[in-house]
């Protein structure tokens, strides 16, 4: 059925870069909004960046100027390019799709991926 799968996480040095990918699989017709969230142990899950099907974006203040979200509507992919990484960026990063419509007419208000771990450390 419909699934989101994140990839690209790993260990990176402070100041380094990573690119996360999120693939939405299934018979998907449209997705209104896709975004990246992150959660560190013991902390609340927070919004990192979102992108609409029309290409508009929004970012958390903590990542503005360092992270870039982009998407491929044809392949149902979303990316998060992370530059100038800091130790405080360490978290599990989750992909989320909002208002997903399948080719057969099924609607999903929210679909979450399983997450990918990003560790920023020397």
Long-range contacts (C-beta under 8 A, 24 or more apart in sequence): 1-26, 2-26, 2-28, 2-100, 2-102, 2-106, 2-108, 2-111, 3-111, 3-113, 4-95, 4-96, 4-97, 4-111, 4-112, 4-113, 5-113, 5-114, 6-93, 6-94, 6-95, 6-113, 6-114, 6-115, 6-116, 7-116, 8-116, 9-93, 9-116, 9-117, 9-118, 10-117, 10-118, 10-119, 11-119, 11-121, 12-85, 12-118, 12-119, 12-120, 13-85, 13-120, 13-121, 13-122, 14-85, 14-86, 14-87, 14-120, 14-121, 14-122, 15-84, 15-85, 16-85, 16-120, 17-81, 17-82, 17-83, 17-84, 17-85, 18-82, 18-85, 18-118, 19-79, 19-80, 19-81, 19-82, 20-79, 20-80, 20-82, 20-93, 20-95, 20-116, 20-118, 21-77, 21-78, 21-79, 22-77, 22-78, 22-79, 22-80, 22-95, 22-113, 23-75, 23-76, 23-77, 24-76, 24-77, 24-78, 24-97, 24-100, 24-111, 25-76, 26-102, 27-102, 27-103, 27-104, 28-76, 28-100, 28-101, 28-102, 28-103, 29-101, 29-102, 29-103, 30-100, 30-101, 31-76, 31-97, 31-98, 31-99, 31-100, 31-101, 32-98, 32-99, 32-100, 33-97, 33-98, 33-99, 34-71, 34-78, 34-95, 34-96, 34-97, 34-98, 35-69, 35-78, 35-95, 35-96, 35-98, 36-69, 36-78, 36-80, 36-93, 36-94, 36-95, 36-96, 37-93, 37-94, 37-95, 37-96, 38-89, 38-91, 38-92, 38-93, 38-94, 38-118, 39-91, 39-92, 39-94, 39-115, 40-90, 40-91, 40-92, 43-91, 45-94, 48-80, 48-93, 49-80, 51-78, 62-88, 63-89, 82-118, 85-118, 85-120, 86-120, 87-120, 87-121, 88-120, 89-118, 89-120, 90-118, 90-119, 90-120, 90-121, 91-117, 91-118, 92-116, 92-117, 92-118, 93-117, 93-118
